[in-house]
Amino acid sequence: MSEVSIRDLRNRGGEVIDRVERGERLTVTRDGRKVAELRPIAPLAVKARVLVERWARLPRVDPEGLRRELDQTIDAAL
């Protein structure tokens, strides 16, 4: 985990937050001591109702037809 001093956080706060937003975890230091951690916030969980609605809009898959297409496309000897 990378470190950033309080001075750097104050002087380049926007850049530091951009790094965190891209997924980096940073330890904030004061006089060389670790005092805090900056990390991205986990995305919110999707509710079951939303997942069911999304699932209902997915195209139907014919498992046997998919298998036939795969067998035609991919060498079965692999």
Biopython code that builds the backbone (N, CA, C, O; Angstrom):
import numpy as np
from Bio.PDB.StructureBuilder import StructureBuilder

atoms = [
    (1, "MET", "N", (0.850, -1.166, 0.000)),
    (1, "MET", "CA", (0.000, 0.000, 0.000)),
    (1, "MET", "C", (0.895, 1.229, 0.000)),
    (1, "MET", "O", (1.865, 1.300, 0.755)),
    (2, "SER", "N", (0.572, 2.179, -0.835)),
    (2, "SER", "CA", (1.348, 3.408, -0.945)),
    (2, "SER", "C", (1.042, 4.331, 0.229)),
    (2, "SER", "O", (0.000, 4.223, 0.876)),
    (3, "GLU", "N", (1.979, 5.241, 0.485)),
    (3, "GLU", "CA", (1.798, 6.210, 1.553)),
    (3, "GLU", "C", (1.739, 7.609, 0.974)),
    (3, "GLU", "O", (2.338, 7.898, -0.062)),
    (4, "VAL", "N", (1.005, 8.474, 1.661)),
    (4, "VAL", "CA", (0.929, 9.885, 1.303)),
    (4, "VAL", "C", (0.965, 10.678, 2.615)),
    (4, "VAL", "O", (0.281, 10.336, 3.579)),
    (5, "SER", "N", (1.764, 11.729, 2.632)),
    (5, "SER", "CA", (1.855, 12.534, 3.854)),
    (5, "SER", "C", (0.659, 13.478, 3.940)),
    (5, "SER", "O", (-0.007, 13.757, 2.943)),
    (6, "ILE", "N", (0.406, 13.956, 5.140)),
    (6, "ILE", "CA", (-0.677, 14.915, 5.320)),
    (6, "ILE", "C", (-0.403, 16.156, 4.479)),
    (6, "ILE", "O", (-1.334, 16.739, 3.923)),
    (7, "ARG", "N", (0.849, 16.565, 4.379)),
    (7, "ARG", "CA", (1.203, 17.725, 3.564)),
    (7, "ARG", "C", (0.806, 17.495, 2.107)),
    (7, "ARG", "O", (0.186, 18.355, 1.482)),
    (8, "ASP", "N", (1.171, 16.316, 1.566)),
    (8, "ASP", "CA", (0.799, 16.005, 0.185)),
    (8, "ASP", "C", (-0.722, 15.949, 0.023)),
    (8, "ASP", "O", (-1.264, 16.404, -0.985)),
    (9, "LEU", "N", (-1.391, 15.397, 1.007)),
    (9, "LEU", "CA", (-2.846, 15.324, 0.946)),
    (9, "LEU", "C", (-3.442, 16.729, 0.898)),
    (9, "LEU", "O", (-4.380, 16.985, 0.143)),
    (10, "ARG", "N", (-2.904, 17.626, 1.695)),
    (10, "ARG", "CA", (-3.391, 19.007, 1.713)),
    (10, "ARG", "C", (-3.075, 19.723, 0.397)),
    (10, "ARG", "O", (-3.933, 20.401, -0.167)),
    (11, "ASN", "N", (-1.837, 19.566, -0.087)),
    (11, "ASN", "CA", (-1.403, 20.308, -1.270)),
    (11, "ASN", "C", (-1.900, 19.716, -2.583)),
    (11, "ASN", "O", (-2.094, 20.444, -3.556)),
    (12, "ARG", "N", (-2.105, 18.413, -2.618)),
    (12, "ARG", "CA", (-2.509, 17.740, -3.865)),
    (12, "ARG", "C", (-3.701, 16.828, -3.617)),
    (12, "ARG", "O", (-3.759, 15.708, -4.124)),
    (13, "GLY", "N", (-4.641, 17.320, -2.839)),
    (13, "GLY", "CA", (-5.796, 16.509, -2.442)),
    (13, "GLY", "C", (-6.556, 15.916, -3.614)),
    (13, "GLY", "O", (-6.949, 14.750, -3.582)),
    (14, "GLY", "N", (-6.764, 16.721, -4.652)),
    (14, "GLY", "CA", (-7.500, 16.224, -5.815)),
    (14, "GLY", "C", (-6.804, 15.051, -6.476)),
    (14, "GLY", "O", (-7.448, 14.068, -6.843)),
    (15, "GLU", "N", (-5.487, 15.148, -6.629)),
    (15, "GLU", "CA", (-4.718, 14.053, -7.243)),
    (15, "GLU", "C", (-4.771, 12.797, -6.378)),
    (15, "GLU", "O", (-4.903, 11.682, -6.882)),
    (16, "VAL", "N", (-4.665, 13.000, -5.061)),
    (16, "VAL", "CA", (-4.703, 11.857, -4.140)),
    (16, "VAL", "C", (-6.055, 11.153, -4.230)),
    (16, "VAL", "O", (-6.121, 9.926, -4.306)),
    (17, "ILE", "N", (-7.123, 11.935, -4.220)),
    (17, "ILE", "CA", (-8.462, 11.344, -4.301)),
    (17, "ILE", "C", (-8.672, 10.672, -5.653)),
    (17, "ILE", "O", (-9.348, 9.645, -5.724)),
    (18, "ASP", "N", (-8.112, 11.223, -6.724)),
    (18, "ASP", "CA", (-8.194, 10.566, -8.037)),
    (18, "ASP", "C", (-7.561, 9.185, -7.986)),
    (18, "ASP", "O", (-8.099, 8.237, -8.559)),
    (19, "ARG", "N", (-6.426, 9.060, -7.307)),
    (19, "ARG", "CA", (-5.761, 7.753, -7.175)),
    (19, "ARG", "C", (-6.659, 6.770, -6.432)),
    (19, "ARG", "O", (-6.788, 5.611, -6.825)),
    (20, "VAL", "N", (-7.274, 7.244, -5.360)),
    (20, "VAL", "CA", (-8.169, 6.381, -4.578)),
    (20, "VAL", "C", (-9.377, 5.988, -5.416)),
    (20, "VAL", "O", (-9.822, 4.841, -5.383)),
    (21, "GLU", "N", (-9.899, 6.947, -6.164)),
    (21, "GLU", "CA", (-11.064, 6.661, -7.002)),
    (21, "GLU", "C", (-10.759, 5.606, -8.053)),
    (21, "GLU", "O", (-11.645, 4.855, -8.459)),
    (22, "ARG", "N", (-9.501, 5.547, -8.497)),
    (22, "ARG", "CA", (-9.096, 4.522, -9.470)),
    (22, "ARG", "C", (-8.834, 3.174, -8.810)),
    (22, "ARG", "O", (-8.486, 2.212, -9.496)),
    (23, "GLY", "N", (-8.997, 3.086, -7.486)),
    (23, "GLY", "CA", (-8.889, 1.796, -6.810)),
    (23, "GLY", "C", (-7.683, 1.638, -5.903)),
    (23, "GLY", "O", (-7.528, 0.597, -5.265)),
    (24, "GLU", "N", (-6.834, 2.638, -5.832)),
    (24, "GLU", "CA", (-5.627, 2.531, -5.007)),
    (24, "GLU", "C", (-5.968, 2.780, -3.543)),
    (24, "GLU", "O", (-6.807, 3.622, -3.223)),
    (25, "ARG", "N", (-5.308, 2.036, -2.662)),
    (25, "ARG", "CA", (-5.440, 2.252, -1.220)),
    (25, "ARG", "C", (-4.198, 2.989, -0.755)),
    (25, "ARG", "O", (-3.080, 2.611, -1.104)),
    (26, "LEU", "N", (-4.389, 4.037, 0.030)),
    (26, "LEU", "CA", (-3.277, 4.861, 0.477)),
    (26, "LEU", "C", (-3.277, 4.980, 1.993)),
    (26, "LEU", "O", (-4.331, 5.080, 2.621)),
    (27, "THR", "N", (-2.088, 4.970, 2.569)),
    (27, "THR", "CA", (-1.929, 5.219, 3.991)),
    (27, "THR", "C", (-1.482, 6.659, 4.166)),
    (27, "THR", "O", (-0.527, 7.101, 3.528)),
    (28, "VAL", "N", (-2.168, 7.389, 5.028)),
    (28, "VAL", "CA", (-1.812, 8.776, 5.314)),
    (28, "VAL", "C", (-0.865, 8.783, 6.501)),
    (28, "VAL", "O", (-1.114, 8.133, 7.516)),
    (29, "THR", "N", (0.233, 9.531, 6.361)),
    (29, "THR", "CA", (1.229, 9.586, 7.427)),
    (29, "THR", "C", (1.370, 11.003, 7.970)),
    (29, "THR", "O", (1.183, 11.984, 7.251)),
    (30, "ARG", "N", (1.700, 11.086, 9.241)),
    (30, "ARG", "CA", (2.012, 12.349, 9.907)),
    (30, "ARG", "C", (3.346, 12.150, 10.613)),
    (30, "ARG", "O", (3.468, 11.305, 11.499)),
    (31, "ASP", "N", (4.333, 12.924, 10.222)),
    (31, "ASP", "CA", (5.681, 12.800, 10.778)),
    (31, "ASP", "C", (6.191, 11.364, 10.681)),
    (31, "ASP", "O", (6.864, 10.872, 11.587)),
    (32, "GLY", "N", (5.863, 10.696, 9.571)),
    (32, "GLY", "CA", (6.327, 9.334, 9.330)),
    (32, "GLY", "C", (5.499, 8.239, 9.987)),
    (32, "GLY", "O", (5.731, 7.055, 9.742)),
    (33, "ARG", "N", (4.532, 8.625, 10.822)),
    (33, "ARG", "CA", (3.667, 7.636, 11.487)),
    (33, "ARG", "C", (2.396, 7.444, 10.673)),
    (33, "ARG", "O", (1.826, 8.409, 10.164)),
    (34, "LYS", "N", (1.959, 6.210, 10.551)),
    (34, "LYS", "CA", (0.705, 5.920, 9.853)),
    (34, "LYS", "C", (-0.455, 6.340, 10.742)),
    (34, "LYS", "O", (-0.554, 5.917, 11.894)),
    (35, "VAL", "N", (-1.342, 7.188, 10.189)),
    (35, "VAL", "CA", (-2.456, 7.690, 10.994)),
    (35, "VAL", "C", (-3.831, 7.401, 10.387)),
    (35, "VAL", "O", (-4.835, 7.439, 11.098)),
    (36, "ALA", "N", (-3.889, 7.117, 9.098)),
    (36, "ALA", "CA", (-5.193, 6.879, 8.470)),
    (36, "ALA", "C", (-4.994, 6.099, 7.181)),
    (36, "ALA", "O", (-3.885, 5.963, 6.664)),
    (37, "GLU", "N", (-6.111, 5.596, 6.687)),
    (37, "GLU", "CA", (-6.091, 4.876, 5.421)),
    (37, "GLU", "C", (-7.196, 5.428, 4.534)),
    (37, "GLU", "O", (-8.329, 5.614, 4.979)),
    (38, "LEU", "N", (-6.856, 5.688, 3.274)),
    (38, "LEU", "CA", (-7.844, 6.092, 2.277)),
    (38, "LEU", "C", (-8.059, 4.919, 1.346)),
    (38, "LEU", "O", (-7.102, 4.346, 0.826)),
    (39, "ARG", "N", (-9.310, 4.562, 1.137)),
    (39, "ARG", "CA", (-9.624, 3.452, 0.248)),
    (39, "ARG", "C", (-10.922, 3.755, -0.470)),
    (39, "ARG", "O", (-11.749, 4.518, 0.030)),
    (40, "PRO", "N", (-11.108, 3.157, -1.650)),
    (40, "PRO", "CA", (-12.366, 3.381, -2.363)),
    (40, "PRO", "C", (-13.533, 2.778, -1.594)),
    (40, "PRO", "O", (-13.388, 1.774, -0.897)),
    (41, "ILE", "N", (-14.667, 3.398, -1.734)),
    (41, "ILE", "CA", (-15.889, 2.869, -1.119)),
    (41, "ILE", "C", (-16.408, 1.749, -2.006)),
    (41, "ILE", "O", (-16.453, 1.879, -3.229)),
    (42, "ALA", "N", (-16.799, 0.646, -1.375)),
    (42, "ALA", "CA", (-17.329, -0.495, -2.126)),
    (42, "ALA", "C", (-18.629, -0.091, -2.823)),
    (42, "ALA", "O", (-19.433, 0.656, -2.264)),
    (43, "PRO", "N", (-18.829, -0.586, -4.041)),
    (43, "PRO", "CA", (-20.084, -0.259, -4.730)),
    (43, "PRO", "C", (-21.276, -0.806, -3.951)),
    (43, "PRO", "O", (-21.168, -1.810, -3.247)),
    (44, "LEU", "N", (-22.404, -0.133, -4.088)),
    (44, "LEU", "CA", (-23.607, -0.579, -3.406)),
    (44, "LEU", "C", (-24.097, -1.899, -3.990)),
    (44, "LEU", "O", (-23.993, -2.144, -5.192)),
    (45, "ALA", "N", (-24.626, -2.730, -3.127)),
    (45, "ALA", "CA", (-25.162, -4.017, -3.566)),
    (45, "ALA", "C", (-26.427, -3.792, -4.403)),
    (45, "ALA", "O", (-27.188, -2.854, -4.168)),
    (46, "VAL", "N", (-26.624, -4.658, -5.363)),
    (46, "VAL", "CA", (-27.813, -4.579, -6.206)),
    (46, "VAL", "C", (-28.924, -5.379, -5.540)),
    (46, "VAL", "O", (-28.711, -6.508, -5.097)),
    (47, "LYS", "N", (-30.090, -4.794, -5.475)),
    (47, "LYS", "CA", (-31.228, -5.470, -4.839)),
    (47, "LYS", "C", (-31.697, -6.651, -5.688)),
    (47, "LYS", "O", (-31.564, -6.644, -6.912)),
    (48, "ALA", "N", (-32.239, -7.652, -5.025)),
    (48, "ALA", "CA", (-32.693, -8.867, -5.699)),
    (48, "ALA", "C", (-33.734, -8.558, -6.769)),
    (48, "ALA", "O", (-33.726, -9.178, -7.833)),
    (49, "ARG", "N", (-34.622, -7.617, -6.507)),
    (49, "ARG", "CA", (-35.655, -7.250, -7.477)),
    (49, "ARG", "C", (-35.033, -6.765, -8.782)),
    (49, "ARG", "O", (-35.508, -7.109, -9.864)),
    (50, "VAL", "N", (-33.975, -5.969, -8.680)),
    (50, "VAL", "CA", (-33.294, -5.453, -9.869)),
    (50, "VAL", "C", (-32.633, -6.594, -10.632)),
    (50, "VAL", "O", (-32.677, -6.628, -11.861)),
    (51, "LEU", "N", (-32.028, -7.519, -9.914)),
    (51, "LEU", "CA", (-31.388, -8.663, -10.564)),
    (51, "LEU", "C", (-32.412, -9.513, -11.313)),
    (51, "LEU", "O", (-32.157, -9.954, -12.434)),
    (52, "VAL", "N", (-33.563, -9.741, -10.697)),
    (52, "VAL", "CA", (-34.610, -10.536, -11.348)),
    (52, "VAL", "C", (-35.101, -9.824, -12.603)),
    (52, "VAL", "O", (-35.324, -10.465, -13.630)),
    (53, "GLU", "N", (-35.273, -8.497, -12.529)),
    (53, "GLU", "CA", (-35.705, -7.744, -13.705)),
    (53, "GLU", "C", (-34.668, -7.843, -14.829)),
    (53, "GLU", "O", (-35.024, -8.005, -15.996)),
    (54, "ARG", "N", (-33.405, -7.746, -14.476)),
    (54, "ARG", "CA", (-32.344, -7.877, -15.484)),
    (54, "ARG", "C", (-32.339, -9.282, -16.077)),
    (54, "ARG", "O", (-32.194, -9.454, -17.288)),
    (55, "TRP", "N", (-32.497, -10.283, -15.216)),
    (55, "TRP", "CA", (-32.483, -11.675, -15.669)),
    (55, "TRP", "C", (-33.625, -11.929, -16.651)),
    (55, "TRP", "O", (-33.466, -12.662, -17.627)),
    (56, "ALA", "N", (-34.771, -11.317, -16.382)),
    (56, "ALA", "CA", (-35.936, -11.519, -17.244)),
    (56, "ALA", "C", (-35.707, -10.974, -18.652)),
    (56, "ALA", "O", (-36.333, -11.446, -19.601)),
    (57, "ARG", "N", (-34.830, -9.996, -18.802)),
    (57, "ARG", "CA", (-34.565, -9.398, -20.115)),
    (57, "ARG", "C", (-33.440, -10.101, -20.882)),
    (57, "ARG", "O", (-33.169, -9.753, -22.032)),
    (58, "LEU", "N", (-32.795, -11.071, -20.267)),
    (58, "LEU", "CA", (-31.710, -11.786, -20.962)),
    (58, "LEU", "C", (-32.291, -12.675, -22.056)),
    (58, "LEU", "O", (-33.389, -13.209, -21.904)),
    (59, "PRO", "N", (-31.567, -12.836, -23.149)),
    (59, "PRO", "CA", (-32.068, -13.727, -24.204)),
    (59, "PRO", "C", (-32.071, -15.181, -23.721)),
    (59, "PRO", "O", (-31.237, -15.584, -22.910)),
    (60, "ARG", "N", (-33.017, -15.947, -24.233)),
    (60, "ARG", "CA", (-33.091, -17.367, -23.892)),
    (60, "ARG", "C", (-31.930, -18.099, -24.559)),
    (60, "ARG", "O", (-31.536, -17.765, -25.676)),
    (61, "VAL", "N", (-31.399, -19.078, -23.883)),
    (61, "VAL", "CA", (-30.280, -19.862, -24.416)),
    (61, "VAL", "C", (-30.734, -21.304, -24.579)),
    (61, "VAL", "O", (-31.301, -21.905, -23.666)),
    (62, "ASP", "N", (-30.473, -21.837, -25.750)),
    (62, "ASP", "CA", (-30.755, -23.244, -26.022)),
    (62, "ASP", "C", (-29.470, -24.017, -25.729)),
    (62, "ASP", "O", (-28.536, -23.956, -26.529)),
    (63, "PRO", "N", (-29.389, -24.741, -24.612)),
    (63, "PRO", "CA", (-28.147, -25.412, -24.234)),
    (63, "PRO", "C", (-27.652, -26.408, -25.288)),
    (63, "PRO", "O", (-26.453, -26.493, -25.553)),
    (64, "GLU", "N", (-28.577, -27.157, -25.883)),
    (64, "GLU", "CA", (-28.182, -28.137, -26.900)),
    (64, "GLU", "C", (-27.648, -27.437, -28.142)),
    (64, "GLU", "O", (-26.652, -27.870, -28.721)),
    (65, "GLY", "N", (-28.308, -26.356, -28.554)),
    (65, "GLY", "CA", (-27.848, -25.592, -29.706)),
    (65, "GLY", "C", (-26.491, -24.950, -29.442)),
    (65, "GLY", "O", (-25.630, -24.918, -30.322)),
    (66, "LEU", "N", (-26.306, -24.446, -28.243)),
    (66, "LEU", "CA", (-25.018, -23.867, -27.876)),
    (66, "LEU", "C", (-23.922, -24.926, -27.949)),
    (66, "LEU", "O", (-22.834, -24.670, -28.463)),
    (67, "ARG", "N", (-24.214, -26.100, -27.438)),
    (67, "ARG", "CA", (-23.228, -27.194, -27.459)),
    (67, "ARG", "C", (-22.859, -27.555, -28.900)),
    (67, "ARG", "O", (-21.686, -27.747, -29.219)),
    (68, "ARG", "N", (-23.877, -27.645, -29.768)),
    (68, "ARG", "CA", (-23.610, -27.962, -31.181)),
    (68, "ARG", "C", (-22.717, -26.897, -31.821)),
    (68, "ARG", "O", (-21.768, -27.220, -32.536)),
    (69, "GLU", "N", (-23.029, -25.630, -31.559)),
    (69, "GLU", "CA", (-22.219, -24.544, -32.119)),
    (69, "GLU", "C", (-20.786, -24.603, -31.604)),
    (69, "GLU", "O", (-19.837, -24.398, -32.361)),
    (70, "LEU", "N", (-20.636, -24.881, -30.329)),
    (70, "LEU", "CA", (-19.283, -24.996, -29.767)),
    (70, "LEU", "C", (-18.525, -26.158, -30.394)),
    (70, "LEU", "O", (-17.347, -26.033, -30.728)),
    (71, "ASP", "N", (-19.201, -27.280, -30.551)),
    (71, "ASP", "CA", (-18.559, -28.448, -31.160)),
    (71, "ASP", "C", (-18.139, -28.166, -32.599)),
    (71, "ASP", "O", (-17.111, -28.670, -33.049)),
    (72, "GLN", "N", (-18.916, -27.373, -33.323)),
    (72, "GLN", "CA", (-18.572, -27.024, -34.699)),
    (72, "GLN", "C", (-17.399, -26.035, -34.751)),
    (72, "GLN", "O", (-16.592, -26.058, -35.679)),
    (73, "THR", "N", (-17.325, -25.177, -33.747)),
    (73, "THR", "CA", (-16.321, -24.114, -33.733)),
    (73, "THR", "C", (-14.991, -24.564, -33.161)),
    (73, "THR", "O", (-13.931, -24.196, -33.668)),
    (74, "ILE", "N", (-15.050, -25.362, -32.104)),
    (74, "ILE", "CA", (-13.844, -25.754, -31.376)),
    (74, "ILE", "C", (-13.511, -27.200, -31.659)),
    (74, "ILE", "O", (-14.389, -28.062, -31.675)),
    (75, "ASP", "N", (-12.236, -27.460, -31.882)),
    (75, "ASP", "CA", (-11.766, -28.822, -32.121)),
    (75, "ASP", "C", (-11.955, -29.644, -30.857)),
    (75, "ASP", "O", (-11.377, -29.330, -29.816)),
    (76, "ALA", "N", (-12.757, -30.692, -30.944)),
    (76, "ALA", "CA", (-13.053, -31.533, -29.781)),
    (76, "ALA", "C", (-11.834, -32.272, -29.267)),
    (76, "ALA", "O", (-11.849, -32.763, -28.138)),
    (77, "ALA", "N", (-10.784, -32.365, -30.056)),
    (77, "ALA", "CA", (-9.575, -33.069, -29.652)),
    (77, "ALA", "C", (-8.749, -32.247, -28.659)),
    (77, "ALA", "O", (-7.815, -32.770, -28.051)),
    (78, "LEU", "N", (-9.079, -30.992, -28.495)),
    (78, "LEU", "CA", (-8.292, -30.126, -27.590)),
    (78, "LEU", "C", (-8.526, -30.466, -26.172)),
    (78, "LEU", "O", (-7.948, -29.840, -25.284)),
]
sb = StructureBuilder()
sb.init_structure("model")
sb.init_model(0)
sb.init_chain("A")
sb.init_seg("    ")
for serial, (resi, resn, name, xyz) in enumerate(atoms, 1):
    if name == "N":
        sb.init_residue(resn, " ", resi, " ")
    sb.init_atom(name, np.array(xyz, "f"), 0.0, 1.0, " ", f" {name:<3s}", serial, name[0])
structure = sb.get_structure()
